[in-house]
């Protein structure tokens, strides 16, 4: 683009490299060369046409900056202070010595890396401490390693190259004949640019601008990916920067395909799809053949990427037509606004991994190759030359050379010295101090003295140094890394050896993996996980196979070190045109051929180590073997059911061992990954390296509050010994896992690249919900069996009852969570359909999820569903003028009734057992989590079955006391919904059509008209009551007529409290008195004295036990029967609607608390409250109607305290952390330095403050 400033055009014949300082271009400059570089001349002419004198002056000034970059960054020597350090070789280990030290405690590497070694790993269990923790007194020294090389100094050579190219074309006409452009249809989303790019062609932030892979260009054998960007589309995240299928359909059907058919003539266009639907069908053609289980219909990873070659002559009109159609095409937003979504599209040509193509001894030769290929294939007039960048790099290496008496070739490996990177970064920062560099330092192979380096400009404003409009000198991006990383990685992917986050799950068995998967998802979905232990084990063995293949000591190569810097192409063009890269001036851009001194010399200090490849590989693979061996032991033990463990170990103890083993496996797997790569200190690995660190406490409004977290602090051992050792106190070596006192305080941030189901919080959820419960259950069953065998039947029955209560409550808890999450799922679906901005989430559902997860979880009842639907309707009705938000329609919730289960088969518990747990054949939802919990407890019950009878014998009569609401499930559908159209439900969201079963309360017959003398201790309870006084008569019909009135009063009192307080005192007292009166009448049998206070004596309902129900006593919770059947046959004895408000102790206490908070209560109402308080005091523990679960809390409180540390660990529901003040942390805010491995991060892992450059 031409600037608005009218300066004289650039004169390419004049000298534009004034010698500004000692770092500028050297004065022996030769005249500009015109021979054999015609495309360079054309590029300079195009640059002159696109720029004005002002812009050219800036480019000219940058040549001095770039000259300093070349001299500084690509210098062969380093002048850092480590040159003058004194090294005591006598008290240090070479790489060879350290390798031999480690291998003395290990079997051979080929044995460890063999896929069948897992069976033998247990033999080396008691040697873990030797090779993981017993650190030798001698530190690891690379200085000594170099000094003791047998074959003397080695020769170092260099290869220059260009590795990556980014061009910002103005149009497709930039492709010059005989270049080839191939148009893409249905490109894979993974090809989108998802990483944060420091360069910004056309001023675009590539990662956050929506784009699509448009095609590819082949220019003189160099292949470029072509991306199409849409700057007018809304900004998005790097993970969602692609086009949806709807937008792709708009793009292809309305823009690209019409443009192609209007600009390309037959027969050249006949292969192109005429519509997006045709292209989509072609790309999914794999679905047209039976998959035979090898693929799924929705498996988009198998989709074909369609590509069509277009004639180069037609690219100009094709692009013009695309721009025209994109600028005029309108898309309607959700708000109804029409926008030009695709307006002003921009192109990007990108090519990577070119270093071997352009590798030459000098930069002059490399640029000549660039000229003969890239410049020859591109029209510079159609390039925005300010939006073009090159990655220029070098590789220093030891060339093949015969050594020794037998003329063998000894491959060498060069490795960057980590200390030298600090000096390099300082010198690079001095080149352009106005544009600061952010450095990342990477430790390689868990070794202190080997590292890599990456730096980039820090974007502080919209126009960054990577923008074409920027006129600031800058080092945009630079990096230095070790080339031997390719030995342990897979080219063209981000894959890392042993890098899968699923591998630590091998510490679990299949059942625990399935349970983890359930806890990480909404359990209401009940989805079968595709993950299996066998598949993970197969992947583990494949990693070992890969490791064994690359560890072959006979297959060795030379590995060099690489440096690479990103440079603006327009500045390089000016330097090139003025002869900067000519062979006559190759002091720092020409060949390098020198000898690397192996002994420390005062005059020469190279920034890399020179070691034998066989020694370095042996060290790396031995270090990896230290972690593979214990991992094999942990994984084999979990897969074999811990057969090597003592015989008394039961299922619960094995589960505990699996949890402890899993956290240990997580640590070992991360160390194994780090032993092969160079990695910076990422926030999700802080728990490994630091002993403690803090993050900002975001929920708190106090900025001085931080959250302190504790880690393992393994960084210290690397810094002192030169390599990693695990301190002895961090492990329980006798049991083979991290020490409990360490685990109980250990915070493990979730790695965002790893599966959510392996996160610490998810494992803790499983531990608290299943493992802890199983421990108590198994322990009580074991003790009960011993008691039965010793004829201690009373004690045995007590233990059996405790175990059964715990089991049934946990089964019910699982179903409570399932039903609430199911409702949440349906509500979220309706929110997506109607609009999330119109319908907010339901707070009552979220509250229910939280309450059900606590030890004393609240039972889901019809009252819960009623409250949920009241909130949902109030939100939904606000969207429509013809509905009343304050009045819940009588159709909601949709309660089911039965005609099938008539007396005496209308017991609620029996129905729940048949409906959910004992169907004639397995339903489609048989894999749901609550059913798996039920089957697990039932299986464990077999330990006492011969003494206590079958599990279902008790279970079928009691489960209804704990599950008081059930979804209307069928054999095929787990959630039944109303399907008819001609009713109130027509057009309503699916959430309002969900059908429920819930029981009604039937006062037990033996609780009605009871003589007072039948009550235990009746003489002391109420002396004024005559022994023959009978309790008040209470029928089902009367009970529910009172309950119907109570529901209306309850709503006014409990949910419209503010309005009630604003009403007059007379009406307010009337409502409060009435709600107390009606509730008290439902609590249980009442006896009135002939004289006295006038208030009855009340006892809570006495409900039959499971044994009574087994003998034929009627259940107190019954299945609602259809209204017509009740009127005809069961009037006054049966009911057709569930009981909304059950007379539980919880409801009574809640009611009293709310009423007491209401001001200006009358004396009569206050006496009512006092009387009901007395009822509570007199009947503690006698309320048989349950509202909450209690067995788990009781078990935890009364549990065995022989190992309180283990109990504390197993009861953790959240990763441990504590709140501290900012002035309590050991952090030097003035210097930005860290004390004792103590740094500050944001809650999401981003850094805060100066110290965070290295860990961000």
Buried (B, 14 or more C-beta within 10 A) or exposed (E): BEEEEEEEEBEBEEEBBEEEEEBBBBEEBEEBBEEEBEBBBBBBBBBBEBBBBEBBBBBBBBBBBBBBBBBBBBBBEBEBEBBEEEEEEEEBBBBBBBBEBBBEBBBEBEBBBBBEBBEBBBEBBEBBBBBBBEBEEBBBBBBBBBBBBEEEBBEBBBBBBBBBBBBBBBBBBBBBEEBBBBBBBBBBBEBBBBEEBBBBBBBBBBBBBBBBBBBBBBBBEBBBBBBBBBBBBEEEEBEEBBBEEEBBBBBBBBBBBBBBBBBBEEEBBEEBBBEBEBBBEBBBEBBEEEEEEEEEEEEEEBBBEBEBBBBBEBBBBBBBBBBEBBBEBEBEEEEEEEBBBBBEBBBBBBBBEBBEBBBBBBBBBBBBBBBBBBBBBBBBBBBBBBBBBBBBBBBBBBEEEEBEEEEEEBBBBBBBBBBBBBBBBEBBBEBBEEBBBBBBBBBBBBBBBBBBBBBBBBBEEEBBBBBBEBBBBBBBBBBBBBBBBEBBBEEEEEEBBBBBBBBBBBBBBEBBBBBBBBBBBBBBBBEEBEBEBEEBBEBBBEBBEBBBEBBEEEEBBBBBBBBBBBBBBBBBBBBBBBBBBBEEBBEBBBBBEBEBBBEBEEEBBBBBBBBBBBBBBBBBBBBBBBBBBBBBBBBBBBBBEBEEBEEEBBBBBBBBBBBBBBBBBBBBBBBBBBBBBBBBBBBBBBBBBBBBBBBBBEEEEEEEBBBBBBBBBBBBBBEEBBBBBBBEEBBBBEBBBBBBBBBBBBBBBBBEEBBBBBBBBBBBBBBBBBBBBBBBBBBBBBBBBEBBEEEBEEBBBBBBBBBBBBBBBBBBBBBBBBBBBBBBBBBBEBBEEEEEEEBEEBEBBEBBBEBBBBBBBBBBBBBBBBBBBBBBBBBBBEEEEEEEBEEBBEBBBBBBBBEEBBBEEBBBBBBBBBBBBEEEEEBEBEBBBBBBBBBBBBEBBEBBEEBBEEBBEBBBBBBBBBBBBBBBBBEEEBBBBBEEEEEEBEEBBBBBBBBBBBBBBBBBEBBBEBBBEEBEEBEEBBEEBEEEBBBBEBBBBBBBEBBBBBBEBBBBBBBBBEEBEEBEEEEBBBBBBBBBBBBBBBBBBBBBBEEEEEBBBBBBBBBBEBEBBBEEBBBBBBBBBBEEBBEEEBEEBBBBBBBBBBBBBBBBBBBBEBBEEBEEBBEEBBBBBEBBBEBBEEBEEBBBBBBBBBBBBBBBEEBEEEEEEBBBBBBBEEBBBEBBEBEEBEBEEEEEEBEBBBBBBBEEBEBBEEBBBBBB
